[in-house]
Amino acid sequence: MNEKLLKSAERKEQLLLTALTIPALISVTLIIVIPVGWLFSLSFLGKSGDFSLENYQKMIVYKSYFRVFKTTFNVSFLTTIFCILLGYPLAYFLSQVPKKLVGIFMITVLLPFWTSLLVRTYAWLVLLQKKGMINNFAIDMGIWETPIKLAHNLNGTLVGMIHIMLPFMVLPLYAAMQRIDRQTMQAASNLGASPIQAFWQIFVPLSLPGVAAGSLIVFILCLGFYVTPAVLGGGKVIMVSMQITAILEDQFNWGAASALGVVLLVTTFIFLLLASRFLKLDSIMFGKH
């Protein structure tokens, strides 16, 4: 009798848990599954409205599509690298300052989130343009004589994207560094390691999960950027999202635009699968061992 009652209670609990997940499953289906399925279906529609692979064939035939994807991945990769170079020292500084001061310094990291992305992008345009504050200041100081083209190119795009994505790198890095036991560094010092040796041989390897998590977040988010490359790139840095918009505005071709979105989505999904295979995302994201 006791076993039957336990089994009956377990079944009721499972049914209750399943019922509680139904609203979430419905929301995911309406918000993600149906739109993505609609996107896939549109990508296989030709100009005549029949099933066709012409939208995908164009990506193979026309080299312009390859250049757009190459630019997208190059910009995302460079942004990720520079975010690591800038974010790691900043996260290390935050992990070493007294806890009373961490909140103050963390506000400076999170401050960009309080401002609209569009406002931040146009603020960089004001700073980087030929008659902007940076060029004027450099000329007045004698650093260079004529205005340098800092905006409407790859450099301006990278500056704007790094500024926007840097917090997404710092936060996972800071969380990973906070989990590092400080006694390991003390033990390395007691065993004769210099501070530099202890940092490179102990601290850096233990913080690599944070580097991997931050890099993955930054890279994936950069693949879908639109506003910053459109404003700071000046039409010279064309990413996939901008190409999709151009196809819809100029040709009103939903099939070709959907095919581009599908290819980017599948490529991102493959990248995530490879990352989960080789980087063990569960341990990186959630600290599991």
Steps between C-alpha positions, in 0.01 A plus 500: 500500500777740590677436169176559306439824688857614429466419128165677488649806669795501257264483200293787634816704555621426146164597355500820704851589382402424140192721533715783638729482194213520248477884501875524442486245218212689337692828526816348349294350218327829419808720535776278359387177333224641277696809379811291427289242319338776296846635419613159376189461284546843338862424414388218269255714303607613153385807312206304362391398850584132451752289689849586380865499607586809294546719809772267629650453154551877475720490811727251325503675163538863611821582685342803663321272747830338596655843559209599724537187714878544507462859620246395764724233646815714474338790685355265764836328547698825527247645743530189716881515501511867598235443768723229650805727494310785666261300716748264666708772676180681600343183642824417680504848654139456617583162653790644699352823640333493844139385495384839627626664182392232253147639476627847409731371227236255375266793437750635247494164321121483495452869414477437122190284561319808629531679167331410173720313253407750229598794720836341582567432132426857394708627791798310358422645157523850650833413660657320203393705199755719317391813684426310817640552849780244466637643176470858626674415827782311323557786255502760780752290694718452192462122494408515131454787258202401284178322604520121493207294378394321817135442409317352200747213481594176677686681778199707600276193489734308729525787749121524530446125525778451757350773718159333485619141547768553764263456799392162361865394521580653839207350692572128424872562554438665836270213607765242403777691681287531812471119515879456505621403847757756612679233703624343176696818426639503855596134467684574175689783673592271791637249250734761357302639206536868426183714472531497119545122491205447735284727286579332166516141624220502759266796465475523120423127442233507772340808342484352149137380543404865544696596189325227301154597629552871434648435156208279402243758614676789326561312175142371468348841576731672250381276217160672503615862541330757281488856642868548585645374167234692307578832673875476563579287196365757258385234254851354472456231764209283383387229739234234449228692685562805280491286185165353608359850550633613160339203323164572662512874431633484142355175366231413755618141460401317817638171371855626448496691829369195687766278343771733630344490845477121491864460399611735778278317750629157398861623505452641849337175615792297361742731678311444827503123449876503444546720806286268712698202370848632562451763772238325718251785519329372814822538702583833335161665544392355832825404670426125496785250523 
